[in-house]
Amino acid sequence: MPPLSPVLTPANPQFESIHHSLRGSPSAVQITVQTLHKLHYAEPNDWSRPQPTGQAGEVIVVLTKRLRLA
C-alpha cells in the first residue's frame, strides 16, 4: 500500500498555498496588515487592495502565501 503523503525531504520540498482574508473596518484591516508586517509574516503590498463587502464601513483584503512544508 503506498504512503498517504509524499516523503518530505530538503531535496524534495513540498509547497502549499494558504489563503488569508481580513474583513472589518478600513482602520482595523490596515492595523492588522501592519501588525503582520511587523511580525515579518507578510509585506503590506502582498495583500489585495481593500474591496467593499457590501456592509457599511467594511472592507475585505486577501493574501495568498506560499509555504514550504519541509
Backbone as a chain_set.jsonl record, in Angstrom:
{"seq": "MPPLSPVLTPANPQFESIHHSLRGSPSAVQITVQTLHKLHYAEPNDWSRPQPTGQAGEVIVVLTKRLRLA", "coords": {"N": [[0.849, -1.171, 0.0], [0.682, 2.217, -0.892], [2.307, 5.119, 0.621], [0.4, 7.559, 2.483], [1.05, 10.228, 2.169], [3.508, 12.177, 0.37], [7.043, 11.695, 0.892], [8.723, 14.097, 2.723], [11.554, 15.815, 2.125], [14.614, 17.763, 2.294], [15.632, 17.726, -0.308], [13.407, 17.263, -1.746], [11.309, 19.36, -1.622], [8.067, 20.386, -0.551], [5.358, 22.455, -1.426], [2.717, 24.582, -0.393], [-0.217, 26.48, -0.808], [-1.667, 29.006, 1.16], [-4.535, 30.758, 2.142], [-5.447, 33.908, 3.282], [-7.862, 36.051, 4.722], [-8.936, 39.271, 5.601], [-11.413, 41.0, 7.241], [-13.206, 43.831, 7.944], [-13.442, 47.089, 9.502], [-11.938, 49.734, 7.561], [-9.79, 50.887, 9.018], [-9.222, 48.953, 11.04], [-8.493, 46.762, 9.462], [-6.222, 47.802, 8.145], [-4.491, 48.252, 10.353], [-4.138, 45.61, 11.207], [-2.862, 44.444, 8.964], [-0.485, 45.924, 9.053], [0.484, 45.073, 11.54], [0.954, 42.317, 11.05], [2.984, 42.625, 9.212], [5.003, 43.787, 10.822], [5.546, 41.592, 12.358], [6.943, 40.131, 10.594], [5.561, 38.495, 8.824], [4.115, 39.031, 6.437], [4.422, 41.184, 3.62], [3.082, 44.473, 3.339], [2.291, 45.172, 0.709], [1.727, 42.72, -0.387], [-0.856, 42.04, 0.099], [-4.209, 42.159, -1.177], [-5.892, 44.98, -2.689], [-8.062, 46.937, -0.636], [-11.453, 45.975, -0.726], [-14.89, 46.814, -0.99], [-17.36, 45.248, 1.085], [-20.054, 45.259, 0.936], [-21.311, 45.657, 3.247], [-21.9, 48.396, 5.36], [-19.16, 50.513, 5.921], [-17.247, 48.488, 5.901], [-14.539, 46.515, 4.745], [-12.696, 44.142, 2.72], [-9.667, 42.321, 2.539], [-7.273, 40.253, 0.87], [-4.836, 37.683, 1.114], [-2.564, 35.549, -0.415], [-0.387, 33.112, 0.431], [2.553, 31.332, -0.131], [3.767, 28.439, 1.205], [6.553, 26.613, 2.342], [6.683, 23.249, 3.043], [8.586, 21.531, 4.004]], "CA": [[0.0, 0.0, 0.0], [1.53, 3.405, -0.946], [2.115, 6.033, 1.755], [-0.684, 8.522, 2.305], [1.591, 11.512, 1.724], [4.876, 12.024, -0.102], [8.106, 11.917, 1.863], [9.23, 15.459, 2.629], [12.978, 15.935, 2.41], [15.134, 19.005, 1.712], [15.821, 17.57, -1.751], [12.076, 17.143, -2.334], [10.421, 20.233, -0.843], [6.67, 20.497, -0.95], [4.806, 23.777, -1.186], [1.265, 24.656, -0.319], [-0.717, 27.846, -0.688], [-2.645, 29.269, 2.208], [-5.247, 31.994, 1.831], [-5.909, 34.674, 4.437], [-8.703, 37.209, 4.426], [-9.242, 40.153, 6.723], [-12.669, 41.697, 6.967], [-13.535, 44.737, 9.037], [-13.36, 48.496, 9.123], [-10.657, 50.02, 6.907], [-8.744, 51.115, 10.026], [-8.863, 47.68, 11.672], [-7.791, 45.957, 8.457], [-4.898, 48.394, 7.945], [-3.688, 47.98, 11.549], [-3.796, 44.183, 11.204], [-1.853, 44.249, 7.916], [0.76, 46.487, 9.577], [0.951, 44.19, 12.612], [1.523, 41.113, 10.431], [4.252, 43.044, 8.613], [5.967, 43.937, 11.923], [5.88, 40.23, 12.793], [7.666, 39.538, 9.457], [4.754, 37.459, 8.187], [3.752, 39.388, 5.061], [4.611, 42.577, 3.225], [1.791, 45.131, 3.101], [1.936, 45.141, -0.717], [1.318, 41.366, -0.766], [-2.304, 41.963, 0.282], [-5.018, 42.802, -2.217], [-6.43, 46.295, -2.321], [-9.342, 46.795, 0.07], [-12.671, 45.953, -1.536], [-16.088, 46.893, -0.147], [-18.041, 43.962, 1.275], [-21.497, 45.437, 0.852], [-21.715, 46.111, 4.577], [-21.447, 49.774, 5.568], [-17.924, 50.695, 6.676], [-16.491, 47.239, 5.974], [-13.768, 46.117, 3.564], [-12.012, 42.852, 2.799], [-8.408, 42.166, 1.81], [-6.919, 38.84, 0.747], [-3.42, 37.365, 0.938], [-2.225, 34.157, -0.7], [1.01, 32.911, 0.813], [3.062, 30.009, -0.497], [4.579, 27.94, 2.304], [7.347, 25.399, 2.149], [6.295, 22.304, 4.086], [9.726, 20.753, 4.506]], "C": [[0.901, 1.242, 0.0], [1.288, 4.307, 0.263], [1.023, 7.05, 1.436], [-0.192, 9.881, 1.831], [3.025, 11.303, 1.271], [5.867, 12.292, 1.021], [8.656, 13.316, 1.643], [10.692, 15.48, 3.049], [13.461, 17.248, 1.83], [15.331, 18.923, 0.203], [14.482, 17.512, -2.482], [11.093, 18.036, -1.562], [9.009, 20.246, -1.418], [6.182, 21.89, -0.58], [3.292, 23.691, -1.157], [0.876, 26.122, -0.192], [-1.736, 27.914, 0.434], [-3.247, 30.638, 1.936], [-5.752, 32.628, 3.126], [-6.858, 35.751, 3.947], [-8.937, 37.962, 5.729], [-10.475, 40.942, 6.341], [-13.002, 42.551, 8.182], [-13.492, 46.17, 8.555], [-12.018, 48.737, 8.435], [-9.515, 50.219, 7.907], [-8.28, 49.811, 10.66], [-8.087, 46.791, 10.713], [-6.375, 46.492, 8.264], [-3.985, 48.119, 9.139], [-3.25, 46.519, 11.574], [-2.745, 43.867, 10.153], [-0.502, 44.767, 8.409], [1.342, 45.614, 10.683], [1.583, 42.925, 12.044], [2.844, 41.424, 9.735], [5.329, 43.172, 9.696], [6.409, 42.585, 12.467], [6.62, 39.444, 11.71], [6.886, 38.406, 8.793], [4.445, 37.772, 6.733], [4.015, 40.869, 4.83], [3.243, 43.214, 2.976], [1.347, 45.079, 1.638], [1.535, 43.75, -1.203], [-0.198, 41.177, -0.655], [-3.009, 42.609, -0.897], [-5.412, 44.202, -1.751], [-7.759, 46.084, -1.602], [-10.529, 46.897, -0.886], [-13.873, 46.06, -0.601], [-16.781, 45.531, -0.072], [-19.54, 44.05, 1.036], [-22.092, 45.834, 2.192], [-21.138, 47.508, 4.791], [-20.18, 49.807, 6.423], [-17.049, 49.465, 6.777], [-15.8, 46.958, 4.65], [-13.183, 44.733, 3.805], [-10.72, 42.947, 2.006], [-8.033, 40.691, 1.86], [-5.417, 38.718, 0.53], [-3.314, 35.886, 0.618], [-0.737, 34.013, -0.459], [1.397, 31.481, 0.471], [4.043, 29.572, 0.584], [5.331, 26.687, 1.896], [7.068, 24.468, 3.321], [7.459, 21.498, 4.641], [10.847, 21.66, 4.921]], "O": [[1.811, 1.319, 0.825], [0.213, 4.277, 0.862], [0.76, 7.359, 0.273], [-0.927, 10.611, 1.165], [3.693, 10.372, 1.721], [5.574, 13.017, 1.972], [9.013, 13.685, 0.524], [11.019, 15.193, 4.201], [12.798, 17.809, 0.959], [15.212, 19.931, -0.494], [14.429, 17.693, -3.699], [10.162, 17.538, -0.927], [8.811, 20.13, -2.627], [6.556, 22.433, 0.459], [2.68, 22.844, -1.808], [1.568, 26.905, 0.459], [-2.548, 27.009, 0.627], [-2.541, 31.567, 1.545], [-6.394, 31.976, 3.95], [-6.667, 36.302, 2.863], [-9.11, 37.374, 6.796], [-10.562, 41.486, 5.24], [-13.069, 42.054, 9.306], [-13.503, 46.435, 7.353], [-11.056, 48.016, 8.7], [-8.396, 49.768, 7.665], [-7.079, 49.584, 10.803], [-7.124, 46.137, 11.114], [-5.424, 45.712, 8.223], [-2.815, 47.786, 8.949], [-2.108, 46.223, 11.926], [-1.822, 43.097, 10.422], [0.519, 44.112, 8.203], [2.558, 45.434, 10.757], [2.641, 42.503, 12.51], [3.728, 40.569, 9.679], [6.453, 42.709, 9.501], [7.521, 42.45, 12.978], [6.893, 38.255, 11.87], [7.48, 37.467, 8.262], [4.503, 36.885, 5.882], [3.852, 41.694, 5.729], [2.342, 42.557, 2.455], [0.155, 44.954, 1.358], [1.048, 43.614, -2.325], [-0.755, 40.255, -1.251], [-2.462, 43.505, -1.539], [-5.278, 44.55, -0.577], [-8.499, 45.154, -1.924], [-10.593, 47.786, -1.735], [-13.872, 45.458, 0.473], [-16.787, 44.767, -1.037], [-20.219, 43.028, 0.943], [-23.233, 46.29, 2.266], [-19.989, 47.76, 4.429], [-20.126, 49.214, 7.5], [-16.188, 49.396, 7.654], [-16.38, 47.133, 3.578], [-13.172, 44.224, 4.926], [-10.672, 43.566, 0.943], [-8.427, 39.97, 2.776], [-4.805, 39.543, -0.148], [-3.911, 35.057, 1.304], [0.074, 34.708, -1.07], [0.655, 30.54, 0.752], [5.033, 30.255, 0.846], [4.805, 25.822, 1.196], [7.205, 24.871, 4.476], [7.308, 20.84, 5.67], [11.891, 21.186, 5.369]]}, "num_chains": 1, "name": "protein.A"}
